[in-house]
């Protein structure tokens, strides 16, 4: 079918620029995201970006070999007669709000690289969609795309891709001809998302798609769908239908955005979005259907949340630890959602447990790293760990520890402290001076520990770690603690309209036009239920 053609041919090679500006922000984190955070993790100029986005390159070093921009380049290569022009790629680990100075740097660098790129037919940008900037009361990605459109002019086609936790806004659609998003959670289709974006962009430039039209709906909903994993019920049927919609004749793309809830945006909420080739009625029909499917799953409960005081007893009783580590998911302090990772509540319980467990626990504590970095391996120390600066309502934890290992890498410095207990167990605490990025077992391996050898690993990630721990952890226990990603933050913040699950609106439709046009919204209101 023509739908799957790669758009080969054309009178001259197309010139399409590509790049990335990517960050997810947590409005409740005490640590701002700065330029240094981007430069420390992933900040590549044109030449380096060209090299890492080749099929045998490593686009996101240490995390993922092939991501959106590699997928984009492969689709462009297969389409034929397309010259790809690298701009730059900047990404920081999820954190607190981006400082205004940092956002201005991200914006101006992108525009400077565009101006230097010469004559272009198209632009593709890989964005997140849930960045928040201190002092900016609108969507940063929307503003970025507005400025890109002003820079390249009305005749250059623009494509954007987003994380499926984006908080969709009108400028994010109005300034892009093509929009794609991840269709998986945990996210494992980054390459495919960039490939789809390039495929649709090239086909639009060559006239196969004549008039892309976006239709979308916005739901007064910030949590729902249980774990919201795409291959588990209840969301499995929604994502299956989403894929069917995108294969339907006349449909260019179909996306569901399940929103990052740790936001202060006035218009926060899930979104259903369809792009058709000029058929607005079809887009409206499918967007309504997708919105209804998502809304119907809002009341599926989240997994059971354990209390911190009981979690290591639950680990000790679990038969799964004979096969591998039990993952203890610290829901209140998820680095992947922008929390700093310095919550000491679980540390206090791990130090106090009388169980003979081998526990791996990461902790952001820059002061402790500074105090121990010069210590010799094997040295015994008396320490007080306080965790992240700004986490002021948590306990200080005193312990006697042995300095067992040190590591310095892309995510800063880390020191492994071994704390034995009287029952024969050992707590291995990895203190870090940057938020601990423990999504892969490599974090522990660099400190001399193997994931399978643990009884329990405290995870500072919700879902994505499961991909990388699939052979070493088979049981996952969520635990409630007080931190920047605690669900209490979601429940306690004010909302501009009645929003599920804080309130119990019976229908999404009355609030859809308000959320899609935030100029109609009044000041945020407190929940009534």
C-alpha positions as CSV (number, residue, x, y, z in Angstrom):
1,X,0.0,0.0,0.0
2,X,1.1,3.6,-0.7
3,X,0.8,4.3,3.0
4,X,4.0,2.5,3.7
5,X,6.1,4.0,0.9
6,X,9.3,5.8,1.8
7,X,8.7,8.7,-0.5
8,X,11.5,8.0,-2.9
9,X,12.3,10.3,-5.7
10,X,12.1,14.0,-6.3
11,X,13.6,16.7,-8.5
12,X,16.5,17.4,-6.2
13,X,17.8,16.2,-2.8
14,X,15.9,17.5,0.1
15,X,17.8,19.2,2.9
16,X,16.4,18.5,6.4
17,X,18.0,19.7,9.6
18,X,17.7,17.7,12.8
19,X,18.5,18.1,16.5
20,X,17.3,17.6,20.0
21,X,16.4,19.8,23.1
22,X,15.2,17.3,25.7
23,X,14.3,17.6,29.4
24,X,11.5,16.6,31.7
25,X,11.0,18.9,34.7
26,X,9.7,18.3,38.2
27,X,8.2,21.5,39.6
28,X,8.6,20.1,43.2
29,X,12.3,19.3,43.0
30,X,14.6,21.6,45.1
31,X,17.4,21.4,42.6
32,X,17.2,23.6,39.4
33,X,18.3,22.2,36.1
34,X,21.2,24.3,34.7
35,X,23.4,24.5,31.6
36,X,26.0,22.5,33.5
37,X,23.5,19.6,33.7
38,X,23.1,19.5,30.0
39,X,26.8,19.8,29.3
40,X,27.6,17.1,31.8
41,X,25.2,14.5,30.4
42,X,24.7,15.1,26.6
43,X,25.6,18.1,24.6
44,X,26.8,17.5,21.1
45,X,27.6,19.9,18.3
46,X,27.0,19.2,14.6
47,X,30.0,17.1,13.8
48,X,29.7,14.9,16.9
49,X,25.9,14.5,16.3
50,X,26.6,13.4,12.7
51,X,28.9,10.7,14.0
52,X,26.8,9.3,16.8
53,X,23.6,9.1,14.7
54,X,25.0,6.8,12.2
55,X,23.5,3.3,12.5
56,X,26.7,2.0,14.1
57,X,27.1,5.0,16.3
58,X,26.0,5.4,20.0
59,X,23.5,8.3,20.1
60,X,22.9,8.3,23.9
61,X,26.2,7.0,25.2
62,X,25.8,4.8,28.2
63,X,22.1,4.6,27.9
64,X,20.7,3.8,24.5
65,X,22.7,3.2,21.3
66,X,20.0,4.2,18.7
67,X,17.4,6.8,19.6
68,X,15.2,9.3,17.7
69,X,17.8,11.1,15.7
70,X,19.3,7.8,14.5
71,X,15.9,6.6,13.5
72,X,15.3,9.9,11.6
73,X,18.5,9.5,9.6
74,X,17.8,5.9,8.7
75,X,14.3,6.8,7.4
76,X,15.9,9.7,5.4
77,X,18.5,7.4,4.0
78,X,15.9,4.8,2.9
79,X,13.7,7.5,1.3
80,X,16.7,8.5,-0.9
81,X,17.8,11.9,-2.1
82,X,17.7,13.5,1.3
83,X,20.6,15.4,2.8
84,X,20.5,15.5,6.6
85,X,22.0,18.5,8.3
86,X,22.9,18.1,12.0
87,X,22.2,21.0,14.3
88,X,23.0,20.0,17.9
89,X,21.6,17.7,20.6
90,X,21.2,18.7,24.3
91,X,19.7,16.6,27.0
92,X,19.8,16.6,30.8
93,X,18.6,14.1,33.4
94,X,15.1,14.9,34.6
95,X,15.4,17.5,37.3
96,X,13.9,20.6,38.8
97,X,12.7,23.5,36.7
98,X,15.1,24.7,34.0
99,X,16.6,28.1,34.9
100,X,15.6,30.9,32.5
101,X,19.2,31.5,31.6
102,X,19.6,27.9,30.6
103,X,16.5,27.9,28.5
104,X,17.6,31.1,26.7
105,X,20.9,29.3,25.9
106,X,19.0,26.2,24.6
107,X,16.7,28.4,22.5
108,X,19.4,30.7,21.0
109,X,21.8,27.9,20.3
110,X,19.1,26.1,18.3
111,X,18.2,29.2,16.3
112,X,21.9,30.0,15.6
113,X,22.5,26.5,14.3
114,X,19.4,26.8,12.1
115,X,20.5,30.1,10.7
116,X,23.9,28.6,9.9
117,X,22.4,25.5,8.2
118,X,21.6,27.3,5.0
119,X,18.6,26.7,2.8
120,X,16.3,24.0,4.2
121,X,13.3,22.1,3.1
122,X,12.5,20.7,6.6
123,X,13.4,20.6,10.2
124,X,13.1,17.8,12.7
125,X,13.4,18.3,16.5
126,X,13.3,15.6,19.2
127,X,11.7,17.2,22.2
128,X,10.2,16.0,25.5
129,X,7.1,18.1,26.0
130,X,7.2,18.4,29.8
131,X,10.0,20.9,30.3
132,X,9.2,23.7,32.7
133,X,11.2,26.9,33.0
134,X,11.4,29.1,36.0
135,X,9.6,32.4,35.3
136,X,8.1,31.2,32.1
137,X,4.3,30.7,32.2
138,X,3.9,28.9,29.0
139,X,5.1,25.7,27.2
140,X,8.9,26.0,26.6
141,X,8.7,23.5,23.7
142,X,5.8,25.6,22.2
143,X,7.9,28.7,22.4
144,X,10.9,27.0,20.9
145,X,8.8,25.8,17.9
146,X,7.3,29.3,17.5
147,X,10.8,30.7,17.2
148,X,11.9,27.9,14.9
149,X,8.9,28.7,12.6
150,X,9.8,32.4,12.6
151,X,13.4,31.6,11.7
152,X,12.8,29.1,8.9
153,X,9.7,30.8,7.5
154,X,6.2,29.4,6.5
155,X,7.3,27.2,3.6
156,X,9.8,25.0,5.5
157,X,8.1,21.9,6.9
158,X,8.7,21.2,10.6
159,X,8.4,17.9,12.4
160,X,8.5,17.3,16.2
161,X,8.5,14.2,18.3
162,X,7.6,14.0,21.9
163,X,7.7,11.7,24.9
164,X,4.3,10.2,25.6
165,X,4.4,12.0,29.0
166,X,4.3,15.4,27.2
167,X,1.9,18.0,28.3
168,X,0.5,18.9,24.9
169,X,-0.3,22.5,24.1
170,X,-1.5,24.4,21.0
171,X,1.9,25.9,20.1
172,X,3.4,22.5,20.2
173,X,1.0,21.5,17.4
174,X,0.4,24.7,15.5
175,X,4.1,25.2,14.7
176,X,4.7,21.7,13.6
177,X,3.4,20.0,10.4
178,X,4.3,16.5,11.6
179,X,4.0,15.3,15.2
180,X,5.0,11.8,16.5
181,X,5.3,10.5,20.0
182,X,6.4,7.4,21.8
183,X,3.9,4.5,21.7
184,X,5.5,2.5,24.5
185,X,5.8,2.8,28.3
186,X,8.5,2.0,29.4
187,X,9.9,3.8,26.4
188,X,11.6,1.5,24.0
189,X,10.6,2.9,20.6
190,X,12.7,6.0,20.4
191,X,14.3,4.9,17.2
192,X,10.9,4.1,15.7
193,X,9.5,7.4,16.8
194,X,12.3,9.3,14.9
195,X,11.9,7.0,11.9
196,X,8.1,7.8,11.8
197,X,8.8,11.5,12.0
198,X,11.2,11.5,9.1
199,X,9.0,9.2,7.1
200,X,6.0,11.5,7.4
201,X,8.1,14.6,6.9
202,X,9.7,13.4,3.7
203,X,6.4,12.2,2.3
204,X,4.8,15.6,3.1
205,X,7.7,17.4,1.4
206,X,7.2,15.2,-1.7
207,X,3.5,15.8,-1.9
208,X,2.2,12.4,-0.8
209,X,0.6,14.1,2.1
210,X,-0.9,17.3,0.9
211,X,-2.3,19.1,4.0
212,X,-1.5,17.8,7.5
213,X,-4.3,18.7,9.9
214,X,-4.0,18.3,13.7
215,X,-7.0,17.5,15.8
216,X,-6.7,16.9,19.6
217,X,-8.6,16.6,22.8
218,X,-7.4,17.4,26.3
219,X,-8.7,15.5,29.4
220,X,-8.9,16.9,33.0
221,X,-6.9,13.9,34.2
222,X,-3.3,13.6,35.5
223,X,-3.3,10.0,36.8
224,X,-5.0,6.8,35.5
225,X,-4.6,3.5,33.7
226,X,-3.0,1.7,36.7
227,X,0.7,1.4,36.0
228,X,0.0,2.8,32.5
229,X,2.3,0.3,30.9
230,X,1.5,-0.3,27.2
231,X,1.6,-4.1,27.2
232,X,-0.4,-4.6,30.4
233,X,-4.1,-4.2,31.0
234,X,-5.8,-1.8,31.1
235,X,-3.7,0.3,28.7
236,X,-2.8,-2.5,26.3
237,X,-6.1,-2.2,24.4
238,X,-5.7,1.5,24.1
239,X,-2.3,1.3,22.6
240,X,-3.4,-1.5,20.3
241,X,-6.2,0.7,19.0
242,X,-3.7,3.6,18.7
243,X,-1.6,1.5,16.3
244,X,-4.7,0.6,14.3
245,X,-5.6,4.2,13.9
246,X,-2.2,5.1,12.6
247,X,-2.5,2.5,9.9
248,X,-5.9,3.8,8.8
249,X,-6.0,5.4,5.3
250,X,-5.9,9.2,5.6
251,X,-4.2,9.2,9.0
252,X,-0.6,10.5,9.2
253,X,-0.1,10.0,12.9
254,X,-2.0,9.1,16.1
255,X,-0.7,9.8,19.6
256,X,-1.7,9.5,23.2
257,X,0.0,11.8,25.8
258,X,-0.3,10.5,29.4
259,X,1.3,13.7,30.9
260,X,4.1,14.1,33.5
261,X,2.0,14.9,36.6
262,X,4.7,16.7,38.6
263,X,3.9,20.0,36.8
264,X,2.7,23.4,37.8
265,X,1.3,24.1,34.3
266,X,-2.2,25.6,34.3
267,X,-3.3,23.3,31.4
268,X,-1.9,20.0,32.7
269,X,-3.7,16.9,31.5
270,X,-3.7,13.8,29.2
271,X,-4.2,14.4,25.5
272,X,-5.4,12.4,22.5
273,X,-4.0,13.7,19.2
274,X,-4.6,12.7,15.5
275,X,-3.0,14.2,12.4
276,X,-4.8,13.5,9.1
277,X,-4.2,14.4,5.5
278,X,-6.7,17.2,5.3
279,X,-9.6,15.2,6.8
280,X,-10.6,17.1,9.9
281,X,-13.8,15.2,10.4
282,X,-11.9,11.9,10.5
283,X,-9.4,13.4,12.9
284,X,-12.2,14.6,15.2
285,X,-13.9,11.1,15.1
286,X,-10.7,9.3,16.0
287,X,-9.5,11.9,18.6
288,X,-12.9,11.6,20.4
289,X,-12.6,7.8,20.3
290,X,-9.1,7.8,21.7
291,X,-10.0,10.3,24.4
292,X,-13.0,8.1,25.5
293,X,-10.8,5.0,25.6
294,X,-8.3,6.8,27.9
295,X,-10.9,8.4,30.0
296,X,-12.6,5.1,30.6
297,X,-9.4,3.8,32.2
298,X,-9.0,6.6,34.7
299,X,-10.2,4.7,37.7
300,X,-7.9,1.7,37.4
301,X,-6.0,1.7,40.7
302,X,-2.2,2.1,41.0
303,X,-0.2,-0.9,42.4
304,X,-0.2,-1.4,46.1
305,X,2.0,1.1,47.9
306,X,4.0,-0.3,50.9
307,X,5.0,1.9,53.8
308,X,8.7,2.5,54.4
309,X,8.6,0.9,57.8
310,X,7.4,-2.5,56.4
311,X,9.2,-2.7,53.1
312,X,12.3,-4.7,54.1
313,X,10.2,-7.2,56.0
314,X,8.3,-7.7,52.7
315,X,11.6,-8.2,50.9
316,X,12.7,-10.8,53.5
317,X,9.5,-12.7,53.1
318,X,9.5,-12.7,49.3
319,X,10.4,-16.0,47.6
320,X,11.4,-14.0,44.5
321,X,14.7,-12.9,46.1
322,X,16.0,-16.4,45.6
323,X,16.0,-15.8,41.9
324,X,17.4,-12.2,41.9
325,X,17.0,-8.9,43.6
326,X,13.7,-7.5,44.7
327,X,13.3,-4.0,43.3
328,X,12.1,-1.5,45.9
329,X,10.7,1.4,44.0
330,X,11.0,4.7,46.0
331,X,7.9,6.3,44.4
332,X,8.5,9.6,46.3
333,X,12.0,10.1,45.0
334,X,12.1,9.0,41.4
335,X,15.1,10.6,39.6
336,X,13.5,9.8,36.2
337,X,10.6,12.1,37.1
338,X,13.0,14.9,38.2
339,X,13.3,14.2,41.9
340,X,16.9,14.6,43.2
341,X,17.2,11.0,44.6
342,X,18.3,12.1,48.1
343,X,15.4,10.8,50.2
344,X,16.7,9.3,53.5
345,X,13.4,7.7,54.7
346,X,14.4,4.3,53.2
347,X,17.9,4.7,54.3
348,X,16.8,5.0,57.9
349,X,14.7,1.8,57.6
350,X,17.6,-0.1,55.9
351,X,20.0,0.9,58.7
352,X,17.5,-0.2,61.4
353,X,16.3,-3.5,59.8
354,X,17.2,-6.6,61.8
355,X,17.0,-8.7,58.7
356,X,20.0,-10.5,57.2
357,X,19.6,-8.8,53.8
358,X,22.0,-7.5,51.2
359,X,20.6,-4.1,50.2
360,X,21.8,-1.7,47.5
361,X,20.6,1.9,48.1
362,X,21.5,5.0,46.1
363,X,21.5,8.4,47.8
364,X,22.1,11.9,46.5
365,X,24.2,13.6,49.2
366,X,26.8,16.0,47.8
367,X,28.0,17.0,51.2
368,X,28.7,13.4,52.2
369,X,30.6,12.8,48.9
370,X,32.7,15.8,49.5
371,X,33.5,14.6,53.0
372,X,34.4,11.1,52.0
373,X,36.0,11.5,48.5
374,X,39.6,11.8,50.0
375,X,39.1,8.8,52.4
376,X,41.1,5.7,51.7
377,X,39.4,2.5,50.5
378,X,38.9,0.3,53.5
379,X,38.8,3.2,55.9
380,X,36.1,3.1,58.6
381,X,34.1,6.3,59.1
382,X,31.3,7.6,61.4
383,X,28.9,9.5,59.1
384,X,25.7,11.5,59.2
385,X,23.8,11.3,55.9
386,X,21.2,14.1,55.2
387,X,20.5,13.5,51.5
388,X,19.5,16.2,49.0
389,X,19.8,19.9,50.0
390,X,16.3,21.2,50.2
391,X,14.8,18.0,51.4
392,X,14.3,19.5,54.9
393,X,11.6,17.3,56.4
394,X,13.5,14.0,56.4
395,X,15.7,12.3,59.0
396,X,19.4,12.6,59.3
397,X,20.8,9.1,59.5
398,X,23.9,8.2,61.5
399,X,25.9,5.1,60.5
400,X,29.3,3.5,60.8
401,X,30.6,2.5,57.4
402,X,33.6,1.3,55.4
403,X,34.6,3.1,52.3
404,X,34.5,0.2,49.7
405,X,34.7,1.9,46.3
406,X,34.7,5.1,44.4
407,X,33.8,6.1,40.8
408,X,33.8,9.3,38.8
409,X,31.9,9.4,35.5
410,X,29.3,11.1,33.3
411,X,26.9,11.3,36.3
412,X,29.4,12.8,38.7
413,X,31.2,11.2,41.7
414,X,29.9,8.3,43.8
415,X,31.2,6.6,46.9
416,X,30.2,3.1,48.0
417,X,29.7,2.8,51.8
418,X,29.3,-0.7,53.3
419,X,27.3,-0.9,56.5
420,X,27.1,-4.4,58.1
421,X,24.4,-5.3,60.6
422,X,24.4,-7.7,63.5
423,X,22.2,-10.2,61.7
424,X,24.8,-10.8,59.0
425,X,23.3,-8.5,56.4
426,X,25.1,-5.7,54.6
427,X,23.7,-2.3,53.4
428,X,25.6,-0.9,50.4
429,X,25.0,2.8,50.2
430,X,26.0,4.6,47.0
431,X,26.3,8.3,47.9
432,X,26.4,10.6,44.9
433,X,27.0,14.3,44.2
434,X,24.6,14.3,41.3
435,X,21.1,12.7,41.2
436,X,21.8,8.9,41.1
437,X,21.0,7.6,37.6
438,X,20.5,3.9,38.5
439,X,18.3,2.9,35.5
440,X,20.9,0.3,34.4
441,X,22.9,-2.2,36.5
442,X,26.0,-0.5,35.2
443,X,25.6,2.1,38.1
444,X,26.3,-0.7,40.6
445,X,28.9,-2.5,38.5
446,X,31.0,0.6,38.5
447,X,31.1,0.3,42.3
448,X,32.0,-3.3,42.3
449,X,28.5,-4.8,42.8
450,X,26.4,-7.1,40.7
451,X,22.7,-6.6,40.6
452,X,21.8,-10.3,40.9
453,X,23.7,-10.6,44.1
454,X,21.4,-8.2,46.0
455,X,18.4,-9.2,48.0
456,X,16.9,-5.7,47.5
457,X,17.8,-2.8,45.2
458,X,16.2,0.6,45.9
459,X,15.2,1.9,42.5
460,X,15.0,5.7,41.8
461,X,13.0,5.0,38.6
462,X,9.4,3.9,38.0
463,X,9.4,1.7,34.9
464,X,12.4,2.2,32.6
465,X,14.8,0.3,34.9
466,X,12.8,-2.9,34.3
467,X,14.1,-3.1,30.7
468,X,17.7,-3.2,31.9
469,X,17.1,-5.4,35.1
470,X,15.0,-7.9,33.2
471,X,17.6,-10.7,33.9
472,X,18.3,-9.8,37.5
473,X,15.1,-8.6,39.2
474,X,11.8,-10.3,39.0
475,X,9.8,-8.7,41.8
476,X,8.9,-5.0,42.1
477,X,7.5,-3.4,45.3
478,X,6.4,0.2,45.3
479,X,7.0,2.1,48.5
480,X,5.5,5.4,49.6
481,X,7.9,8.1,50.9
482,X,7.9,11.9,51.1
483,X,9.8,13.4,48.3
484,X,9.6,15.5,45.1
485,X,7.8,12.8,43.2
486,X,5.4,11.8,46.0
487,X,1.9,11.4,44.7
488,X,0.9,13.8,47.6
489,X,2.5,16.6,45.5
490,X,0.1,15.8,42.7
491,X,-2.9,15.7,45.0
492,X,-2.1,18.9,46.9
493,X,-1.3,21.3,44.1
494,X,-4.1,23.6,42.8
495,X,-5.7,22.9,39.4
496,X,-7.5,25.4,37.1
497,X,-10.4,22.9,36.4
498,X,-11.8,19.9,38.3
499,X,-9.1,17.3,37.6
500,X,-9.1,13.5,38.1
501,X,-8.2,12.0,40.6
502,X,-8.1,15.0,42.8
503,X,-11.7,15.8,41.9
504,X,-14.2,13.5,40.3
505,X,-15.5,15.1,37.0
506,X,-17.9,12.8,35.3
507,X,-17.1,14.0,31.8
508,X,-14.0,15.3,30.1
509,X,-15.8,17.3,27.4
510,X,-16.8,20.5,29.3
511,X,-13.1,21.1,30.2
512,X,-11.5,20.1,26.9
513,X,-11.8,23.6,25.2
514,X,-10.6,25.3,28.4
515,X,-7.5,23.2,28.7
516,X,-6.7,23.5,25.0
517,X,-6.9,27.3,25.3
518,X,-5.4,28.3,28.6
519,X,-6.2,32.0,28.1
520,X,-9.8,31.0,29.2
521,X,-8.5,29.6,32.5
522,X,-8.8,31.5,35.7
523,X,-6.4,31.3,38.5
524,X,-5.7,27.7,39.8
525,X,-8.2,26.4,42.3
526,X,-7.8,24.0,45.2
527,X,-9.4,20.6,44.9
528,X,-13.0,20.3,46.2
529,X,-12.8,16.6,47.0
